[in-house]
Amino acid sequence: MFKKPLSNLKSFSPLRSSDRRRFQNEAYDTYPKLKEQSSQEGASQLMPDPLQSAKFSTHIETPGIVYVADKIPWWIKLDQSVPIPTVYTMWQHPDMLPILYTWGPVVNKLTKGADLMIPGLVAGPDGTLPVLAKGDLVAITIKGYQYPLAVGTMALPTSEIKPRSGMKGKAVHIIHVYQDYLWTMGDKSDPPDMRSISDDEYESETEDAKREPTESTKPTKPVKPVEPVEPTATKTEEPAQTLSTSEIDALLRKSLFQALQFKITPERAADLLPMAASMLYASYVLPSRPRDSGEVDIKKSSWKKVQKFLKTIEKEGVLKLKEQRGETMLASVNWSHPCFQGLRSYKTLESSSQATQTNSDSLGSRPASGTCPAATPQALGPIEIQDFYKPLGNSVVAFFDAAKQPKDAMYSPAQVRQLTLDYIKQNNLVNQRNQKMVTIDAILCDCILTPSEYNTIDALTRDQIVSRLLDKMAPFHSIAFPGKNPTVHKGNPKPIEITQEIRQGRKTVTKLAGFEGFGLDMDELCKELTKLCASSVTHNPIHGTSPKNPMHEIMVQGPQIKNVSQLVMDKGVPKRFVCVNDKTAKGKGKK
């Protein structure tokens, strides 16, 4: 909320004694622990003297009051809210609010204006979260650190949150965080005993989700200390455990070259590049590992991160990278590099899984849901959408009566065109001087012309007549899903909208909306996009839609237009109903 300077900050004025006591009692009622502490330490620790206040507005026009003493902001109130402590106050009283824990790099994102997401939460020292309701104030700090670094309100109850379980969405709406503009109004001091947290101490959502089962079993290992050394229990895990760092490095290099030469290929590179580094690693490098390679993790390599791995390959002249909106992208590949000469394809993990899938299909078995996102829609076929029109209004009904056609039926555009041509032929309306023009008779005049055109237009072409007639009719459309009977819906079919834009100044996101009209399941799309894009995927209801039939919007982190549009088309959605809007580049619009 304070990622930008305060606007409309009024002049500070000292609080009167009665206002000071009233504000102090309000703080005591909100934070009972403070009253007990102040009786021991004195009220001056809670409300330094002299305490001054000033009204302000945030950059999003939220009104509030800030309370300052000795040029340090101690409290704020936002739009009739309870007193909210700043980080300076919470450092003096670190236990005044319930605390949620997260990782160091997540706090860095909070300082840039982001809210705390559910994947960034870490269970407390007791392995649980404090009991909090939606809207409750909560402090946020780094795991293993005592002093709060941010304050916010719960976006949902903690009873509905399961840390490190793969849940998505916002956990806390951040109000104030260390190093924001409210903090800069003070002496800009750092938190007590603050130590630096490196990026290596943070584990991403995907990695945590994968490693969570093993982490959750750690407390049970001391119960049976003999089991891990039994040969029968560890025999199948030995290859993955005995891989050295140099062996993992060699496997990653081999998998990268395999992916570049035989998956991306020189012929497809123009269509696939530029490509995000995260997508290259998740969708191309990992599936290209040798079939018997075992578990290979970039974190166990000498590079630790995908970006460092690719930059090392870039120094060798194999490929070229570029930074685009804060994300590393693969820009081009040097296909003439010696590393590609004599390179032979081998059996990869992906080819093995495809062979297994083919065998199961040949035996008549159906693949499990989610095993191959693109296989199911391609096997069943595309979604068939057809437009229909129904006569609407007295003038259009009169035309269908004159054409001796049912006025309550629905017609395809081809049928409307044919009955119009038949009407023109039966009434000899073709202009004898210009065979391309059709004379407008009284029925057509009332049906397709506006009152201002009655005396100005005497003839139109056949296409113009059909187009105007369709505009006067009520639109319908039918959707036929693979293997199901078609269903008819009122109105024109709304396309799926894929929008790529920049949020919070520098982050690129890709939004997907309108997929419900094509029978696509939201949860299934989120799971497949998470795997396909190797990125965070969330969904939220669209404001203003019907509560009975709510519409949702899926948001994917990063520039993922190609992946998102290709997935929905693989699901059977016709390309003409996929509307792409790239707001991140000048001169680009809807396609």
Residue pairs with C-beta under 8 A, 6 or more apart in sequence:
1 58
1 60
1 62
1 78
1 174
1 175
1 176
2 58
2 175
2 176
2 177
2 180
2 181
2 182
2 183
3 59
3 111
3 112
3 113
3 180
3 181
4 58
4 59
4 181
5 59
5 181
6 56
6 57
6 58
6 66
6 181
6 182
6 185
7 56
7 57
7 58
7 59
7 61
8 55
8 56
8 57
9 54
9 55
9 56
9 66
10 54
10 55
10 56
11 54
12 52
12 53
12 54
12 68
13 52
13 53
13 54
14 50
14 51
14 52
15 23
15 50
15 51
15 52
15 53
15 67
20 47
20 51
23 47
23 51
23 67
23 75
23 83
24 43
24 46
24 47
26 82
26 83
27 34
27 46
27 47
27 75
27 83
28 34
28 35
28 38
30 82
30 83
31 85
31 93
31 96
31 97
33 93
33 95
33 96
34 46
34 93
34 96
37 45
37 46
37 93
38 45
38 46
45 92
45 93
46 93
47 69
47 74
48 69
48 70
48 72
48 74
49 69
50 69
51 67
51 68
51 69
51 74
52 67
52 68
52 69
53 65
53 66
53 67
53 68
54 65
54 66
54 68
55 63
55 64
55 65
56 63
56 64
56 65
56 66
57 63
57 64
58 64
62 78
62 79
63 78
63 79
64 76
64 77
64 78
64 79
65 76
65 77
66 73
66 75
66 76
66 182
66 185
67 73
67 74
67 75
67 76
67 77
67 83
68 74
68 185
71 185
71 186
71 187
72 88
72 185
72 186
72 187
73 86
73 88
73 182
73 183
73 185
73 186
74 85
74 86
74 88
74 89
75 83
75 84
75 85
75 86
75 89
76 83
76 84
76 86
76 176
76 182
77 83
77 84
78 84
78 175
82 137
84 137
84 151
84 175
84 176
85 93
85 96
85 97
85 151
86 151
86 176
86 182
86 183
86 186
87 148
87 149
87 150
87 151
87 176
87 177
87 178
87 183
87 191
88 183
88 186
88 189
89 96
90 96
90 97
90 139
90 147
90 148
90 151
91 147
91 148
91 191
91 192
94 139
94 146
94 147
94 148
96 139
97 137
97 138
97 139
97 148
97 151
98 130
98 132
98 136
98 138
98 139
99 124
99 130
99 138
99 139
99 140
99 141
99 148
100 116
100 121
100 124
100 129
100 130
100 138
100 139
100 140
100 141
100 171
100 172
101 121
101 122
101 123
101 124
101 140
101 141
101 142
101 143
102 116
102 120
102 121
102 122
102 140
102 141
102 142
102 143
103 120
103 122
103 142
103 143
103 197
103 201
103 202
103 203
104 142
104 197
104 198
104 199
104 201
104 202
105 197
105 199
105 202
106 116
106 120
106 202
107 140
107 142
107 149
107 150
107 177
107 178
107 197
109 120
110 116
110 140
110 149
110 150
110 174
110 177
111 177
111 178
111 179
111 180
112 504
112 505
113 174
113 504
113 505
114 174
114 504
115 152
115 155
115 170
115 171
115 172
115 173
115 174
116 140
116 150
116 152
116 170
116 171
116 172
116 174
117 168
117 169
117 170
117 171
117 536
117 538
118 161
118 163
118 167
118 168
118 169
118 170
118 171
119 164
119 166
119 167
119 168
119 205
119 208
119 536
120 171
121 129
121 161
121 163
121 164
121 171
122 143
122 163
122 164
123 129
123 163
123 164
124 130
129 158
129 161
129 163
130 138
130 158
131 158
131 159
132 138
132 154
132 157
132 158
133 154
133 157
134 154
134 155
134 156
134 157
135 153
135 154
136 153
136 154
137 151
137 152
137 153
138 151
138 152
138 153
138 154
138 172
139 148
139 150
139 151
140 148
140 149
140 150
140 151
140 152
140 172
140 174
140 177
141 147
141 148
141 149
141 150
142 149
142 197
145 191
145 194
145 195
146 193
147 191
147 192
147 193
147 194
149 177
149 178
149 191
150 174
150 176
150 177
150 178
151 174
151 175
151 176
151 177
152 172
152 173
152 174
152 175
152 176
153 172
153 173
153 175
154 171
154 172
154 173
155 169
155 170
155 171
155 172
155 173
156 169
156 170
156 171
161 167
161 171
164 208
164 209
164 212
165 209
165 212
166 205
166 209
168 526
168 536
168 537
168 538
168 539
169 538
169 539
169 540
176 182
176 183
177 183
178 191
199 305
200 304
203 211
205 536
206 530
206 534
207 297
207 299
221 228
227 233
228 234
234 241
239 292
239 294
240 294
240 295
243 251
243 294
243 295
243 296
243 300
245 300
245 301
245 302
246 302
248 296
248 297
248 300
248 301
249 301
249 302
249 303
251 289
251 290
251 293
251 296
252 285
252 296
252 298
252 301
252 309
253 313
254 290
255 285
255 286
255 288
255 289
255 290
255 293
255 296
255 348
256 285
256 288
256 309
256 313
257 318
257 339
257 340
257 343
258 288
258 343
258 345
258 346
258 348
259 280
259 284
259 285
259 287
259 288
260 284
260 318
260 319
260 333
260 340
261 340
261 343
261 345
262 288
262 345
263 284
263 287
263 288
264 272
264 273
264 275
264 284
264 333
266 333
266 335
269 332
269 333
269 335
272 562
273 330
273 331
273 332
273 333
274 322
274 324
274 329
274 330
274 331
275 329
275 330
276 327
276 328
276 329
276 330
276 533
276 534
276 535
276 558
276 559
276 560
277 306
277 307
277 310
277 321
277 327
277 328
277 329
277 330
278 306
278 327
278 533
278 534
278 535
278 558
279 532
279 533
279 534
279 535
279 560
279 563
280 306
280 310
280 330
281 298
281 306
281 534
282 531
282 533
282 534
283 532
283 534
286 296
286 349
287 348
287 349
287 350
288 348
288 349
288 350
289 296
289 348
289 349
290 346
290 347
290 348
290 349
291 346
291 347
291 348
291 349
291 351
291 352
293 349
298 304
298 305
298 306
298 309
301 309
303 309
303 312
306 328
307 328
310 319
310 321
310 328
310 330
311 321
313 319
314 320
314 321
316 337
316 339
317 334
317 337
318 333
318 334
318 337
318 339
319 330
319 331
319 332
319 333
319 334
320 330
320 331
320 332
320 333
320 334
321 328
321 329
321 330
321 331
322 328
322 329
322 331
323 329
324 559
325 502
325 506
325 507
325 508
325 559
325 584
326 506
326 507
326 508
327 508
327 558
327 559
357 367
357 371
357 372
357 375
360 367
361 367
367 375
367 376
369 524
370 524
370 527
370 528
373 528
373 531
373 532
373 567
373 570
374 567
374 570
377 482
377 570
377 571
377 572
378 570
380 482
380 483
380 572
381 482
381 572
382 482
382 572
382 573
382 574
383 479
383 480
383 481
383 482
383 518
383 519
383 571
383 572
383 573
383 574
384 479
384 480
384 486
385 477
385 478
385 479
385 480
385 493
385 574
385 577
386 412
386 477
386 478
386 480
386 486
387 412
387 413
387 475
387 476
387 477
387 492
387 493
388 410
388 411
388 412
388 475
388 476
388 477
388 478
388 488
389 410
389 411
389 412
389 413
389 416
389 470
389 473
389 474
389 475
389 476
390 408
390 409
390 410
390 411
390 473
390 474
390 476
391 397
391 399
391 400
391 407
391 408
391 473
391 474
392 472
392 473
392 474
393 472
395 446
395 447
395 472
396 447
396 469
396 472
396 473
397 407
398 443
398 446
398 447
399 423
399 443
399 444
399 447
399 469
400 406
400 407
400 419
401 407
402 423
402 443
403 419
403 420
403 422
403 423
405 411
405 419
410 476
410 488
411 419
411 473
413 466
413 470
416 466
416 469
416 470
416 473
417 462
417 466
420 462
420 465
420 466
420 469
421 462
423 429
424 430
424 438
424 462
424 465
427 441
429 438
429 439
429 440
429 441
429 444
430 437
430 438
430 439
431 437
431 438
431 439
431 459
434 459
436 461
436 462
437 459
437 460
437 461
438 459
438 460
438 461
438 462
438 465
439 458
439 459
440 448
440 449
440 457
440 458
440 459
440 460
444 465
445 454
447 469
447 472
448 460
448 465
448 468
448 469
448 472
449 457
449 468
460 468
474 490
475 490
475 491
475 492
476 488
476 489
476 490
476 491
477 488
477 489
477 491
477 492
477 493
478 486
478 487
478 488
478 489
479 486
479 487
479 489
479 493
479 517
479 518
479 519
480 486
480 487
481 519
481 572
482 572
489 517
493 517
493 577
494 514
494 517
495 514
495 576
495 577
495 578
495 579
496 512
496 513
496 514
496 515
496 517
496 518
496 568
496 573
496 577
496 578
496 579
497 511
497 512
497 513
497 514
497 579
497 581
498 510
498 511
498 512
498 561
498 564
498 565
498 568
498 578
498 579
498 580
498 581
499 510
499 511
499 513
499 580
499 581
499 582
499 583
500 508
500 509
500 510
500 511
500 559
500 560
500 561
500 580
500 581
500 582
500 583
500 584
501 508
501 509
501 511
501 583
501 584
502 508
502 509
502 583
502 584
503 509
507 557
508 557
508 558
508 559
508 584
509 555
509 556
509 557
509 558
510 555
510 556
510 558
510 559
510 560
510 561
510 564
511 553
511 554
511 555
511 556
512 525
512 529
512 553
512 554
512 555
512 556
512 564
512 568
513 542
513 551
513 552
513 553
513 554
514 551
515 522
515 525
515 554
515 568
516 522
516 549
516 551
516 552
518 568
518 571
518 572
518 573
518 577
520 568
520 571
520 573
522 539
522 552
522 554
525 554
525 567
526 537
526 538
526 539
526 554
528 567
529 535
529 537
529 554
529 556
529 560
529 563
529 564
529 567
530 536
530 537
532 563
532 567
533 556
533 557
533 558
533 560
533 563
533 564
535 556
535 557
535 558
535 560
536 556
536 557
537 554
537 555
537 556
537 557
538 554
538 555
539 552
539 553
539 554
539 555
540 552
540 553
540 555
541 550
541 551
541 552
541 553
542 550
542 551
542 552
542 553
545 551
556 563
556 564
559 584
561 580
561 582
565 578
565 580
568 578
569 575
569 578
579 590
579 591
580 590
580 591
581 589
581 590
581 591
582 588
582 589
